[in-house]
Amino acid sequence: MANRFLRPHLIHRFSTLSPVGPPSTVVPEILSFDQPKTDVDLDLSDQARLFASVPISDLVRSTAVLHATAIGPMVDFGSWVMSSKLMDATITRDLVLRFVKGTFYDHFCAGEDAAAAARRVRSVYESRGLKGMLVYGVEHAEDGGECDNNIKKFIETVDAAKTLPTSHLSSVVVKITAICPMSLLKRVSDLLRWQYKNPSFKLPWKLHSFPVFSGSSPLYHTISEPEPLTVEEAQELETAHERIKSICIRCQESNVPLLIDAEDTILQPAIDYMAYWSAIMFNSDKSRPIVYNTIQAYLKDAGERLHLALRESEKMNVPIGFKLVRGAYMSSEAKLAASLGYKSPVHDTIQETHACYNECMGFLMEKASNETGIAVILATHNTDSGKLGARKASELGIDKENGKIEFAQLYGMSDALSLGLKRAGFNVSKYMPYGPVETAVPYLIRRAYENRGMMSTGALDRQLMRMELKRRIMAR
């Protein structure tokens, strides 16, 4: 597969209950999330206790990387270099990638192949008690040949996961955008939107799935009736179905959960559709779902779509897992919506996003505590949400060890929150991508932008790591 550093559309990626059917004006239901009792010890202030298991060499590197990403001009310059023609020259490219590998890559990624990533998962669990979510770090594919190569790597990921004790591993992760061509996902999403607006519109290739739209879902991407899939496109879609089936079968045989990552709204309908029909087909174990879909709480329709999917799964008696995140594509969503004359599908303020996340979290935790067949991964770097989730679990009497509720953060980020939640007795995982350095560049740039600025996601970790380094040096 040819190396790609930054395609132009990736530059911009840094940063109730309405009935099933066409858009309506039904007022969304407000989810209740009462403040739970504060009887969970989630102390993130004692850096000596939090980072006791972290070697000083790791602390030095982590502190240096997080402080570097806090410097805005440095992040901007690095992003420019990685997307410039300098990367076309072998000497420059090799020098840059060598530097990236020894710093940012080693901090945010698990290794260059599946075996190395599995060793890193084992090391992180044995030293810190944190589980791993393994993901091959390629993000997009443009044709069937690339997809075929990528699915082999995802299968290798499952095989590597099988070599680990079940206590060490949370799940493996797959990106549908890497095993189905991007152009086809856009076409399928267009056709699904048009059918939602016009229920009589027939899609002969469509398999049974859960609802992927609600009354407030953005539909502006598709303003006119799309052409049906060509014979070649229909064949490629069937091949994509087979690729997804192959990894689901391998996960089912290995008893390894499979998380399906989310994308921009221009592609997400097709991804949700594929995730849900996979869940219908492979989530047969009532005690533990195999297939998890991702809900992005920064989208205004997130709560409605979550309700609809859960309602349908209950109606069909299909177990389901969800990974709840805030979302990573705010800039690209806003730009595309504005170019078409619409408001962004993302909440207008960060406070609204926080509220939506916390409400969805509370709703899912209540469901998981009262019903079998529902499992939740709460992926958050927000300490308030982490503390709120921990207290809610205590209020509901959720068994922290049964795997129905799990917290997660990206590898190399929010380590204080991860370690604090682990010390409070929760299952906590790190999202650990692996692969050649060059394939990880878009992922690394997003991580750099998320940590950009002194008040960014990494601010707490920077402060606590700096304090712990000073304490250890003074103690010598």
C-alpha positions in Angstrom: 0.0 0.0 0.0 1.4 3.3 -1.0 2.4 5.7 1.8 0.1 8.7 2.2 0.9 11.4 4.7 -1.9 14.0 4.8 -4.6 14.1 2.1 -6.1 17.6 1.9 -9.4 16.6 3.5 -7.6 15.4 6.6 -6.0 18.7 7.4 -9.3 20.0 8.8 -9.8 17.1 11.2 -8.0 18.4 14.2 -9.3 19.4 16.5 -37.8 12.7 23.1 -37.2 10.2 21.0 -38.6 11.1 17.6 -40.1 8.2 15.7 -38.3 6.4 12.9 -39.1 8.1 9.7 -38.6 11.4 7.9 -37.4 14.4 9.9 -40.0 15.8 12.3 -40.3 18.6 14.8 -40.7 16.4 17.8 -39.1 17.9 20.9 -36.2 15.7 22.1 -36.7 13.9 25.4 -34.4 15.3 28.1 -32.5 12.5 29.7 -32.3 12.5 33.5 -29.0 12.3 35.2 -29.3 13.0 38.9 -26.2 13.8 40.8 -25.1 10.6 42.5 -23.6 10.1 46.0 -20.0 11.2 46.3 -18.7 8.0 47.9 -16.0 7.0 45.4 -12.4 7.8 46.0 -11.2 9.2 42.7 -8.3 11.4 43.9 -6.3 12.8 41.0 -4.2 15.2 43.2 -1.7 12.8 44.7 0.8 12.4 41.8 3.1 10.2 43.8 0.4 7.6 44.2 -0.9 7.9 40.7 2.4 7.6 38.9 4.1 5.2 41.4 4.2 2.4 38.8 5.7 4.7 36.0 9.4 4.5 35.5 11.3 7.8 35.6 12.4 7.4 32.0 8.8 7.2 30.8 7.9 10.2 32.9 10.7 12.2 31.3 9.6 11.3 27.8 5.9 11.8 28.5 6.5 15.2 30.1 8.7 16.3 27.2 6.2 15.2 24.5 3.2 16.7 26.3 5.0 20.0 26.9 6.1 20.1 23.2 2.5 19.6 22.0 1.4 22.4 24.3 3.4 24.9 22.2 1.1 26.0 19.4 3.7 27.2 16.9 5.6 23.9 17.2 2.5 21.9 16.5 1.6 24.0 13.5 5.2 23.8 12.2 5.2 20.0 12.6 1.9 19.6 10.8 3.2 21.8 8.0 6.3 19.7 7.6 4.4 16.4 7.6 2.1 17.6 4.8 4.7 19.5 2.7 6.8 18.4 -0.2 9.8 18.0 2.1 8.4 14.5 2.8 8.9 13.6 -0.9 12.7 13.7 -0.4 14.0 10.4 1.0 16.6 12.0 3.2 14.2 14.5 4.7 11.5 12.0 5.2 13.8 9.5 6.9 15.1 12.1 9.3 11.7 13.4 10.2 10.2 9.9 10.6 13.2 8.9 12.8 12.6 11.9 15.0 8.8 11.3 15.2 9.3 7.6 16.0 11.5 8.3 19.0 9.2 10.9 20.4 5.6 11.3 19.5 5.1 7.9 18.0 6.5 6.0 20.9 4.4 8.1 23.3 1.1 7.7 21.4 1.5 4.4 19.6 2.1 0.8 20.6 4.5 -0.5 18.0 5.1 -1.1 14.3 3.5 -4.5 14.0 0.9 -6.6 15.9 3.5 -8.6 17.8 5.2 -5.5 19.1 1.8 -4.0 20.0 0.8 -7.1 22.0 4.1 -6.9 23.9 3.3 -3.2 24.7 -0.2 -4.2 25.9 1.3 -6.8 28.2 3.8 -4.4 29.5 1.2 -1.7 30.2 -1.1 -4.1 32.0 1.7 -5.7 34.1 3.2 -2.3 35.2 0.0 -0.2 35.6 -3.0 -2.6 35.5 -4.4 -0.9 32.4 -5.9 -3.0 29.6 -5.3 -2.5 25.9 -7.5 -1.8 22.9 -5.6 -2.9 19.9 -6.1 -1.2 16.6 -4.1 -1.3 13.3 -3.4 2.4 12.7 -4.5 2.7 9.0 -7.4 5.0 8.7 -8.7 5.1 5.1 -8.7 3.1 1.9 -9.5 4.3 -1.6 -9.9 1.0 -3.4 -10.6 -2.7 -2.9 -6.9 -3.7 -3.1 -6.1 -1.5 -0.1 -9.1 -2.8 1.7 -7.9 -6.4 1.2 -4.5 -5.6 2.6 -6.0 -3.8 5.5 -8.4 -6.6 6.5 -5.5 -8.9 6.7 -3.8 -6.6 9.2 -7.0 -6.3 11.3 -7.2 -10.1 11.3 -3.6 -10.2 12.5 -4.7 -7.8 15.3 -7.2 -10.4 16.5 -4.7 -13.1 16.3 -2.2 -11.1 18.4 -5.0 -10.4 20.9 -5.5 -14.1 21.3 -1.9 -14.5 22.6 -2.7 -12.2 25.5 -4.4 -13.2 28.8 -8.0 -12.1 28.8 -7.2 -9.9 31.8 -4.8 -7.8 29.7 -7.1 -7.0 26.7 -10.3 -5.0 26.4 -11.0 -5.4 22.7 -9.7 -4.9 19.1 -10.8 -1.9 17.0 -11.7 -1.7 13.3 -12.2 1.3 11.1 -14.8 0.6 8.4 -13.2 3.3 6.4 -10.1 1.1 6.1 -12.0 -2.0 4.8 -14.6 -0.3 2.6 -13.6 2.3 0.0 -14.3 5.9 1.1 -16.2 6.7 -2.1 -18.5 3.7 -1.6 -19.2 4.6 2.0 -20.2 8.1 0.8 -22.5 6.5 -1.8 -24.1 4.2 0.7 -24.6 7.0 3.2 -26.3 9.1 0.5 -28.7 6.3 -0.4 -29.5 5.6 3.2 -30.3 9.3 3.8 -32.5 9.4 0.7 -34.4 6.3 1.9 -34.9 7.9 5.3 -36.4 11.0 3.6 -38.4 8.8 1.2 -39.3 5.5 2.9 -40.7 4.0 -0.4 -37.2 4.3 -1.9 -35.9 0.8 -2.4 -32.4 -0.4 -1.5 -32.1 -4.0 -2.7 -28.7 -4.5 -1.2 -29.7 -3.4 2.3 -29.4 -5.9 5.1 -31.4 -5.7 8.4 -30.0 -3.1 10.8 -31.0 -0.8 13.6 -32.1 2.8 12.9 -29.2 5.1 11.9 -31.1 8.4 11.7 -33.4 10.4 14.0 -35.6 13.4 13.5 -32.7 15.7 14.2 -30.0 13.9 12.1 -28.2 16.0 9.5 -29.5 15.2 6.0 -28.1 18.1 4.1 -25.3 16.0 2.6 -27.9 14.5 0.2 -30.0 17.1 -1.6 -31.2 15.1 -4.6 -32.0 11.5 -5.4 -28.7 9.5 -5.7 -28.2 7.1 -8.5 -28.5 3.4 -7.5 -25.4 1.5 -6.9 -23.8 0.3 -10.1 -23.2 -3.5 -10.6 -19.5 -2.9 -9.7 -20.4 -0.9 -6.6 -22.9 -3.5 -5.4 -20.2 -6.2 -5.8 -17.7 -4.1 -3.9 -20.3 -3.5 -1.1 -20.9 -7.3 -0.9 -17.1 -7.7 -0.6 -17.0 -5.1 2.2 -19.7 -7.1 4.0 -17.6 -10.2 3.7 -14.6 -8.4 5.1 -16.6 -7.3 8.1 -18.0 -10.8 8.5 -14.5 -12.3 8.5 -13.2 -10.2 11.4 -16.4 -10.6 13.3 -16.2 -14.4 13.0 -12.5 -14.3 14.1 -13.5 -12.2 17.1 -16.4 -14.4 18.0 -14.2 -17.5 17.8 -11.6 -15.8 19.9 -14.1 -14.3 22.4 -12.5 -10.8 21.7 -14.9 -7.8 21.5 -14.8 -5.7 18.4 -15.2 -2.0 18.5 -16.2 -0.1 15.4 -14.8 3.4 15.3 -16.9 6.5 14.2 -16.2 9.0 11.4 -17.6 12.3 10.0 -21.4 12.5 9.4 -20.8 12.4 5.7 -19.8 8.7 6.2 -21.3 7.7 9.5 -24.7 6.5 8.2 -23.0 3.7 6.3 -20.7 2.9 9.2 -23.7 2.7 11.7 -25.6 0.5 9.2 -22.7 -1.9 8.9 -22.0 -1.9 12.7 -25.6 -2.7 13.6 -26.2 -5.5 11.1 -22.9 -7.0 12.3 -24.3 -6.8 15.9 -27.5 -8.5 14.8 -25.6 -11.3 13.2 -22.8 -11.9 15.7 -24.0 -10.7 19.2 -25.5 -14.0 20.2 -24.0 -14.2 23.7 -26.5 -12.5 26.1 -23.8 -11.9 28.7 -21.2 -10.2 26.5 -21.7 -8.5 23.1 -19.0 -9.0 20.5 -19.7 -6.0 18.3 -19.7 -2.5 19.8 -20.7 0.7 17.9 -19.5 4.2 18.7 -21.7 7.1 19.7 -20.3 10.6 19.3 -21.8 12.9 21.9 -20.8 16.1 20.3 -23.5 15.5 17.6 -26.8 17.1 18.3 -28.7 13.9 17.4 -26.5 11.5 19.5 -29.0 11.0 22.3 -32.0 10.3 19.9 -30.0 7.8 17.8 -28.8 6.1 20.9 -32.3 5.7 22.2 -33.6 4.4 18.8 -30.8 1.8 18.5 -31.2 0.5 22.0 -35.0 0.4 21.6 -34.6 -1.7 18.5 -32.0 -4.0 20.0 -34.4 -4.7 22.9 -37.2 -5.3 20.6 -35.1 -7.8 18.7 -33.5 -9.2 21.8 -30.1 -8.5 20.4 -27.2 -7.7 22.9 -25.4 -4.5 22.0 -22.3 -2.7 23.1 -21.5 1.0 22.8 -18.4 3.0 23.1 -19.3 6.6 24.1 -17.0 9.4 23.0 -17.3 13.1 22.5 -15.9 13.3 18.9 -12.9 14.4 17.0 -14.0 16.0 13.7 -15.5 19.3 14.8 -13.6 21.5 12.3 -14.4 19.4 9.2 -18.1 19.1 10.3 -18.4 22.8 10.7 -16.6 23.6 7.4 -18.7 21.1 5.3 -22.0 22.3 6.8 -21.1 25.9 6.2 -20.2 25.2 2.6 -23.7 23.8 2.1 -25.4 26.6 3.9 -26.3 24.7 7.1 -25.4 24.9 10.8 -22.9 22.4 12.1 -24.3 19.1 13.4 -22.1 19.5 16.4 -23.4 21.1 19.6 -23.0 24.9 19.6 -21.0 25.0 22.8 -18.6 22.7 24.6 -20.9 22.8 27.6 -23.7 21.3 25.5 -21.4 18.6 24.4 -20.4 17.8 28.0 -24.1 17.7 29.0 -24.9 15.4 26.2 -22.0 13.1 27.0 -22.9 12.9 30.7 -26.6 12.3 30.0 -25.9 9.5 27.5 -23.4 8.1 30.0 -26.0 8.1 32.8 -28.6 6.5 30.5 -26.3 3.7 29.3 -25.1 3.0 32.8 -28.6 2.6 34.1 -29.5 0.3 31.2 -26.3 -1.8 31.8 -27.0 -2.1 35.5 -30.6 -3.2 35.0 -30.5 -5.4 31.9 -28.4 -8.2 30.5 -26.9 -7.9 27.0 -25.8 -4.3 27.3 -22.1 -3.3 27.7 -20.6 0.2 27.7 -17.1 1.6 27.2 -17.0 5.2 28.5 -14.2 6.8 26.5 -13.4 10.2 28.0 -10.5 12.5 28.8 -12.7 14.8 30.8 -12.0 14.4 34.5 -15.5 15.7 35.5 -17.1 13.0 33.4 -14.8 10.4 34.8 -15.6 11.4 38.4 -19.3 11.6 37.6 -19.3 8.1 35.9 -17.4 6.6 38.9 -20.0 8.0 41.3 -22.9 6.9 39.2 -21.5 3.4 39.1 -21.4 3.4 42.9 -24.9 4.7 43.2 -26.2 2.0 40.8 -24.2 -0.7 42.6 -22.5 -1.8 39.4 -20.0 -4.6 39.6 -16.7 -3.0 38.6 -15.2 -6.3 37.6 -17.9 -7.9 35.4 -16.9 -6.0 32.2 -20.3 -4.4 31.6 -18.8 -0.9 32.4 -15.4 0.1 31.4 -13.5 3.4 31.1 -11.0 4.2 28.3 -8.6 6.8 27.3 -6.1 7.1 24.4 -2.6 5.7 25.0 -0.4 8.6 25.9 -3.2 10.9 27.1 -5.0 11.4 30.4 -2.9 9.0 32.3 -3.8 10.6 35.6 -7.5 9.9 34.9 -6.8 6.3 33.8 -4.7 5.5 36.8 -7.1 7.2 39.2 -10.0 5.2 37.8 -8.0 2.0 38.0 -7.1 2.7 41.7 -10.8 3.2 42.3 -11.4 -0.4 41.2 -12.7 0.1 37.6 -11.7 -1.7 34.4 -9.7 0.9 32.4 -8.3 0.5 28.9 -6.0 2.4 26.7 -6.7 2.8 22.9 -3.4 1.6 21.5 -2.9 2.0 17.7 0.0 0.3 15.9 1.6 0.2 12.5 4.4 1.8 10.5 5.3 5.3 11.5 4.2 6.8 8.2 0.7 5.3 8.4 0.3 6.8 11.9 1.0 10.4 10.9 -2.6 11.6 10.6 -3.4 10.1 14.0 -0.4 11.7 15.6 -1.2 15.1 14.2 -4.7 14.9 15.7 -3.2 13.9 19.0 -0.8 16.9 18.8 -3.7 19.3 18.1 -5.8 17.9 21.0 -2.9 18.6 23.4 -2.1 22.0 21.8 -2.2 24.9 24.2 -1.6 25.3 27.9 -5.3 24.6 28.8 -5.6 21.5 26.6 -6.5 17.9 27.3 -3.0 17.2 28.5 -2.7 20.1 31.0 -3.4 18.0 34.1 -1.0 15.3 33.1 1.7 17.8 32.3 1.3 19.4 35.7 1.2 16.2 37.7 4.1 14.6 35.8 6.2 17.7 36.3 5.5 17.6 40.0 6.3 13.9 40.3 9.6 14.3 38.4 10.6 17.2 40.7 9.6 15.0 43.8 11.7 12.1 42.6 14.7 14.2 41.8 14.5 16.0 45.2 14.2 12.7 47.0 17.6 11.4 45.6 
